[in-house]
């Protein structure tokens, strides 16, 4: 629900492309892509923790790991695609 709220709240507003912004939804697609890459190490730690302390079977652990990887790669690809799309639409803003 919070994701939907912030997405609607910052829709159409100017996005921050330089410096630090705590709120993910205030960032441009280029900055979202960079943040996704910078936080990918957290996914690696989560996967390691899943395999070391999870009480579930190996099949469940592998399925959760595959899900996390697919979501992370999907988010990065989407942000990259949208960054390039907006860059092509607005070449004067570079």
N, C-alpha and C positions, 0 to 999 in steps of 0.2 A: 504494500500500500504506500509506503514511503517513497519508493522508486517512482511510482505513478504520480504522486503528489509533486515531487521535485521536478520530474520531467515536464509536467504541465506548467508548473510555476515559472520555470526558466525557458520555456519554449518561446522562440522569437526574440529573446533578449540577447544582447551582445555577449559573446563568449570571450573568456580570457585565454590568450594564446602565449603569454609570457609570464614568468614569475610563478609563485605558488598560489594555488587556490585549494582550500580545504574541501569545498563542495565539488564533487565530480561533475555535476550537471552544469556548473558554470564554465567548464572547460570547452575549448574548441575540439573538434575531432582529432586534430593533430596532437593536442595535449592529452586527450583521452588515450590515444594509441601509445604515446610515450609512457603514460602512467600504467597502462596495462602491461607493457614490457618491463617496467621497473618493479612492479609488484609480482611478477611471475615467480620469483623465488619463494614467495609465501605458498604458492601452490605446490612447489616441490617439497617444502617442509610438511604441508598437509598430507601429501601422498606418503611420505616417510612415516608420519605419525599414524596414518590409517593402517599401514602394514605392521607397525610395531605394537600398537596398543589396542587395536580393534578386536573386540570379542567375536566378530563375525567370521564366517568362513572365507577362504581365499577367493572363492567365486564372487562373493559380495564385494570384497575389497577391490578386486580387479574391475568389476562393473562400476563402482564408485570412482575409481581412478580414471577409467576411460571417460566417464561422464565429466569429471573435472577438466581433463585435458581437452575434450571436445568443446566445452563451454569457454575455456580460456582462449583456445585457438579461434573459435568462432567470434568471440568478442574482439580480439585483435584484428582479425580479417575485416569485420564489419567497420570498425573504427578507421582502418586504413582505407577501405573502399570509400567511405563517406568523406574522409579527409581529401582524397584525390578528386572526388566528385565536386566538392565545394571549392577546391582549388581551381578546377577547370571552369567552374561557373563564374568565379570572381577573381580573374587573374590580376586585377589592379590592386587587390588587397595584400599581395605578397610582400 
